[in-house]
C-alpha cells in the first residue's frame, strides 16, 4: 500500500467513542515505514495531512518552554554525547541558583508560561535537595504561574515524588532508541547505562503523575527506517504525553564520530526528522511535540518547518549566555550568541511565518494527558 492510499483511507480518522473516551486505531509498522520513506509528492501529502490533524486536534498555538541548561556535569558516558563523562575537552560549568532564578524570572516576566530545567545526569542527596529548593523558589517568584518541566535523567521514585510535590509537573526522559540492541551500541555495557532501568524510570514518572515525555535521535549509525517505525510504535504503546526528538548530529569528541562516513547525509537526516514528526502527529493526534533545536543547526528555518508539519512546542534558550556554548551535546549548536530578549523577538517573527500563534502566559499542557486523566 502506498502513502496516498494509507493517508486517504484515514486509518486514524476512524475513532470509536465509548463512554466519552476516544479509542484510535493503529497504523501497522509496514505502513509507518511507508510514510517514513515518502519522497516528492508523497512527502508533501504526508506533511499536509499532519498539519490538518494538528490544526483540528490542538489548533495553531505554539507554546514556549524557556530552557535553562544549568550544568553540563554528567555521570553518564553515552557514546553520542558531547558532554559525556569521559570527554576531557568539555568545558564544565554549573550555573548558580541565583542565575537560574534570574532566568526563571525572565521567563515569567516575558509570559513564556513554562520553564525547562535541564542538565547532565547526576544523582546525589545534595542534587536532590538543590532541585527541590529551586522548584519551590520558582513557584514562589512566579506566584505559581510558571509551569515547570524537568529533564534530569534517571532518579529513584522517591526523588521523582519529591520534585513533583515541589512543583514540577512534566518530565522529559529520552530513550534515544527503543531497540535494546541498538541502545547497547550507543552506551557502555554497565549498570549506569541500563536500558531496562531507563524504561522503569519512564513508567515510574507516569505513575507518580508527571506528564511524561520521551524521544529518539533520528539518523544514528546502525539505525534504519524499521527501527524508527518501531520507535513510533513504542511511543504509542507507552501512551506518551510529549515527545522531543530530532536529527542526530555527530560530535567529534565522541566514540560514534568514527562512524560519520556511514551516516545518512545531514539533509536526509533533517528530512527524515520532519517525516518522524509528521507521522507521529498522525499517529498520536493530541500529544505535545517539540521542534528540536538540532533542526535549526541544519536548516535556518528548521524549527519553523517542524511547526508546519506537526510540532507545537518551542524551547527558547534562556541559559546565561557565557555558558550556552558549553552545553554541547552536538556540534554547530545554533543561537548560542543570542541574548534571551533577541531570541524572543526572533521567535515571534518565525512562528508567525509558520502560521502559528504563540500561547503567551499559558502552560500549554498536553491535551493527551488531560483527556486521559
VENQUISUL-V22623 format. One record per residue. N is the residue number from 1. PSI is psi in whole degrees, 0 to 359 (999 if undefined). NEAR is the number of other C-alpha atoms within 12 Angstrom. Layout:
# VENQUISUL-V22623
N:PSI:NEAR / N:PSI:NEAR
This chain:
# VENQUISUL-V22623
1:134:15 / 2:173:23 / 3:314:30 / 4:316:25 / 5:319:16 / 6:314:28 / 7:325:34 / 8:334:18 / 9:356:15 / 10:53:22 / 11:318:21 / 12:358:28 / 13:338:26 / 14:108:16 / 15:149:16 / 16:129:13 / 17:109:11 / 18:113:9 / 19:47:7 / 20:17:10 / 21:130:14 / 22:129:19 / 23:114:21 / 24:140:23 / 25:166:20 / 26:148:27 / 27:142:30 / 28:159:21 / 29:319:23 / 30:324:23 / 31:322:29 / 32:319:36 / 33:320:29 / 34:316:29 / 35:319:44 / 36:341:39 / 37:0:30 / 38:140:30 / 39:166:21 / 40:230:14 / 41:326:15 / 42:320:23 / 43:318:28 / 44:325:24 / 45:318:26 / 46:312:41 / 47:320:40 / 48:318:27 / 49:317:36 / 50:320:40 / 51:318:36 / 52:315:24 / 53:315:32 / 54:311:37 / 55:323:27 / 56:320:18 / 57:321:25 / 58:357:32 / 59:190:28 / 60:10:28 / 61:139:32 / 62:129:45 / 63:141:39 / 64:145:45 / 65:103:47 / 66:117:44 / 67:123:37 / 68:104:43 / 69:87:42 / 70:351:42 / 71:142:36 / 72:20:34 / 73:124:33 / 74:140:33 / 75:350:25 / 76:160:32 / 77:41:32 / 78:138:34 / 79:347:35 / 80:353:39 / 81:133:35 / 82:341:38 / 83:19:37 / 84:150:36 / 85:322:29 / 86:357:22 / 87:97:27 / 88:351:15 / 89:346:16 / 90:135:27 / 91:106:21 / 92:146:27 / 93:162:24 / 94:108:27 / 95:142:28 / 96:158:20 / 97:322:24 / 98:320:18 / 99:323:24 / 100:316:36 / 101:327:32 / 102:320:27 / 103:320:40 / 104:320:46 / 105:321:31 / 106:314:33 / 107:318:41 / 108:314:33 / 109:338:21 / 110:16:28 / 111:36:26 / 112:332:42 / 113:318:38 / 114:161:46 / 115:147:52 / 116:125:40 / 117:118:42 / 118:144:35 / 119:173:39 / 120:159:36 / 121:122:31 / 122:155:29 / 123:107:24 / 124:157:17 / 125:320:15 / 126:320:12 / 127:318:23 / 128:312:28 / 129:320:18 / 130:312:23 / 131:319:38 / 132:314:27 / 133:319:25 / 134:318:32 / 135:316:35 / 136:320:27 / 137:322:26 / 138:318:37 / 139:322:28 / 140:313:20 / 141:337:22 / 142:8:30 / 143:36:16 / 144:7:23 / 145:344:26 / 146:123:42 / 147:150:40 / 148:127:46 / 149:139:38 / 150:145:44 / 151:80:38 / 152:22:39 / 153:200:34 / 154:129:39 / 155:174:32 / 156:164:25 / 157:318:23 / 158:317:17 / 159:315:30 / 160:319:38 / 161:318:25 / 162:317:27 / 163:325:36 / 164:315:33 / 165:332:22 / 166:347:27 / 167:349:34 / 168:143:41 / 169:358:38 / 170:147:43 / 171:129:45 / 172:121:41 / 173:98:41 / 174:132:32 / 175:336:41 / 176:322:42 / 177:139:41 / 178:0:34 / 179:117:27 / 180:323:23 / 181:317:17 / 182:320:26 / 183:319:32 / 184:337:25 / 185:337:25 / 186:359:34 / 187:154:29 / 188:153:22 / 189:81:19 / 190:178:14 / 191:337:15 / 192:339:24 / 193:61:26 / 194:123:25 / 195:315:29 / 196:325:21 / 197:320:22 / 198:318:28 / 199:316:31 / 200:321:20 / 201:320:32 / 202:316:38 / 203:322:29 / 204:315:26 / 205:317:40 / 206:318:32 / 207:332:17 / 208:328:25 / 209:0:27 / 210:149:38 / 211:117:40 / 212:129:43 / 213:153:42 / 214:189:43 / 215:171:41 / 216:162:37 / 217:145:42 / 218:119:45 / 219:22:37 / 220:157:39 / 221:146:32 / 222:355:25 / 223:138:30 / 224:180:24 / 225:329:30 / 226:318:26 / 227:319:32 / 228:323:43 / 229:320:36 / 230:325:30 / 231:318:41 / 232:317:47 / 233:326:30 / 234:314:28 / 235:320:37 / 236:314:34 / 237:322:19 / 238:340:26 / 239:50:31 / 240:152:42 / 241:333:43 / 242:155:43 / 243:136:46 / 244:111:41 / 245:152:45 / 246:178:42 / 247:143:43 / 248:127:41 / 249:123:41 / 250:155:38 / 251:130:28 / 252:342:24 / 253:35:26 / 254:154:31 / 255:326:24 / 256:348:29 / 257:334:24 / 258:343:16 / 259:14:23 / 260:330:22 / 261:344:14 / 262:0:16 / 263:157:24 / 264:150:26 / 265:148:21 / 266:323:26 / 267:326:22 / 268:322:25 / 269:320:36 / 270:310:37 / 271:323:34 / 272:323:37 / 273:318:48 / 274:320:48 / 275:327:46 / 276:316:52 / 277:313:55 / 278:316:44 / 279:321:50 / 280:322:51 / 281:322:44 / 282:322:42 / 283:320:42 / 284:87:44 / 285:324:44 / 286:18:37 / 287:168:41 / 288:132:46 / 289:124:51 / 290:144:47 / 291:103:43 / 292:142:43 / 293:330:39 / 294:332:38 / 295:321:41 / 296:341:30 / 297:338:30 / 298:318:30 / 299:127:26 / 300:333:20 / 301:25:26 / 302:315:33 / 303:324:42 / 304:321:34 / 305:324:38 / 306:321:49 / 307:318:44 / 308:331:43 / 309:14:41 / 310:340:50 / 311:155:54 / 312:9:50 / 313:135:48 / 314:140:47 / 315:87:38 / 316:134:43 / 317:116:42 / 318:21:43 / 319:141:44 / 320:133:35 / 321:321:25 / 322:346:21 / 323:344:29 / 324:323:33 / 325:342:30 / 326:348:32 / 327:68:38 / 328:83:38 / 329:329:39 / 330:174:33 / 331:161:27 / 332:36:25 / 333:129:28 / 334:165:28 / 335:20:27 / 336:341:28 / 337:356:21 / 338:139:24 / 339:156:22 / 340:321:31 / 341:319:25 / 342:319:18 / 343:318:29 / 344:314:29 / 345:320:17 / 346:315:20 / 347:326:32 / 348:311:26 / 349:315:18 / 350:318:27 / 351:325:34 / 352:324:21 / 353:332:18 / 354:15:27 / 355:29:24 / 356:163:33 / 357:128:26 / 358:129:33 / 359:70:28 / 360:139:26 / 361:7:27 / 362:146:26 / 363:329:33 / 364:42:41 / 365:157:38 / 366:121:36 / 367:330:25 / 368:316:30 / 369:314:26 / 370:317:18 / 371:323:19 / 372:333:19 / 373:999:14
